[in-house]
Amino acid sequence: MPVSLKKGQKVSLTKDNPGLKNVVVGLGWDINVFDTGGEFDLDAAAFMLGENGKVTKSEDFVFYGNLVHPSQSVQHMGDNRTGAGEGDDEQIKIDLTKVPAEISKIAFTATIYEAEARRQNFGQVANAFIRIYNEETGEELLRYDLGEDFSIETAVVFGELYKNGAEWKFNAIGSGYQGGLAALCGSFGVDVE
């Protein structure tokens, strides 16, 4: 039975799942079709962060333009440009055993592509969630439904995996940012051109 999280809640992934190695982080959403006539393209990303909450190098930002981390520990499964259909819209695979020692947390985010130009925000996105499941068994380990009403934000940090000693834990964050991907990159120390 997966753990259903609320904002700010933390849960251990590995304590009840000893030997857990490969997980898939799935992010999903639905678009409120009545708010805009335009297409929405949401993009999931993973920021691999050091103790200071910043990336250690630009390759620590894994997204549609950099699908695989050099360590092979994090792999983005590709861009879904519509968000149509049930289930996960975008997925990121994590091999917990390959995450470099200097990485203490992995933040999972979603941004709206060209949000300002298209006058779109997360207030027009419904049923947003993040879930983590065991890649080997398919068992869903946890799920966090954002359920918040973001009216002006164009980027959201869904949650983060973090190391606590030998354990991997998950923190349901659910915080929004204005300024889209550039704001997130600035917050996590990624240089954007």
N, C-alpha and C positions, 0 to 999 in steps of 0.2 A: 504494500500500500504506500503510494508516494506521500511525502510530507507536503502539505499545502501551507505555504508561508504567507505571513503578513509583512508589510513594510517594516524594515528594521530588525526583523527576526534573523537569527543566525542558527545554522544547523550543521552538524558534522556529516560529511559524505562518507568518509572512510572508516569511522568508528564502528558503524553497524554493517559495513561492507568490507571486511578485511581482504586485502589482495586486490581491491578495486584498482584497475589500471586505465582502461579506456572508457571515457564518457563522451556523450554527445550533448552539446548544449543547443537546444532548439529554441528559436524565438519566433513568435507568431503574432499576427494582428489582423484586424479587419478594417476596411475603410468605410466610413460613413458616406455613402454615395450621394446623400442629399446635400452635403455641405459644399461640394465643388463639382464642377463638371470635369475637372482635369484628372489625369492619371497620377497616382501616387507611386513613388518608388522609395520604399524604406530600405535602408542598408544596415545590416548588423556588422559589428566589428568587435575585436578583442584587443584590449590594451594590456600588454604584459609589463607589470610594474615592479620596480625595486622597492626597498624599504621606505624610500622617500616619497612613494606614490607617483613616481615619474618613470617613463620608459628609460632603459639603459642605452638604447640605440634605436634608430628609426625602424629597423626590422621588427622591433617589439610591437609594432602596430600592425595587426593582421586584419585585412579587410579585402574587398573585391579587387583592389589593385596590388595586393601582396597576400596571396592566398595561403602561403605556407611559411611558418617561422623557420629560420635556419636550423634550429634544433630538432625540427620535425615534431615538436610537441604540440603545436597548435596548427590546425588546418581548417581554413574557411571553405565550405563546400560550394560556394558560388552565389552569384547575385540572382535573386528572384525579383523581377521588376514589377510585378503586379500585386502580390499578396493574395491572389485569388485562391480559393479552395480551402479545405480543412487542414488542420494540423500545423506543423512547423512551416514557416515561410522561408527561413534561412537557418542553416545549421553550422556549428563549429565543433570539430572533433578535437578532443584533448587527450593526449597520452600523459597521464600524471607522472609516470616514471621518467619521462624525458624532459620535463620542465627544468630549465637551467637553475642552478642553485641560487643565483643572484635575483631570481624572480620570486617575489613573495606573494603577489596577487595578480589575478587576471580579471580585469573589469570587462563586462559585456554591455555593449551599448547598441542603440539604434538611432539613426538619423534619417531625416527626410531629405532626399536628394533634391537640390534646387528649391528648397522650401520657400525662401524669400521671393524668388522670381515667380513661383507658382502660387504664392500666398497661401501656403499650407502650414499646418501645425498639428501637434499631437492631440489637440482638442477635436480634431476630425478623424482620429484613429480610435477604434473601439476594440475591446477584447484582447488587448496586448498582454502577452505572457512570456515567461522564460521557464524552461523546464530542463532538467538534466536527467538523462537516462544512461544506464549501463549498456555500452555498445555490444558487449558479448552476449548479454541475456535479453536485451530489449526492455528490461524492467525500468519503469520510471521511478527515479529516486526522490525527486522533489519538483515542485511547481510553484511559481509565484505569479499570480494574476495581478497586473498593475492596478487595474480598477480605478485609478485616480483620474481626475479630470485635469489634463494639462491643456490650458487654453491658449498659451502663446509660445510654448516651448517647441523647439524644432529638433531637439536631441534629448535622449533619455538614457541614463545609466540604469539598466535593469537590475544588475547585481554583480557580485564578484565572488570568485573562488579565491580562497587565501589559505596559506600555510600557517598552521599553529603547531609548532613542534613537528612531529611526524605525521600529523593529521591534516587532511584537506577539509576545509569548511566552506560553507556558502553563506553570503550575507545578501539578503533581499534589500536593495537600496531604493529603487524607484524614484530617483530625483531627476528633474528636468532642467535643461539648459536652454537659454536663448542663444542664437548665434550658430546653431547647427554644428557641423563637424569641426569647423575651425575653432569654436569655443572649447569643444571636447579635447581637441589636439593640444590647444594651449594649456588647458588644465592638466593634461597628462604629460606635458613636456615634449610633444612631437612638433618638429619644425615643419610648417606647411608653406608651400610656395605660393 
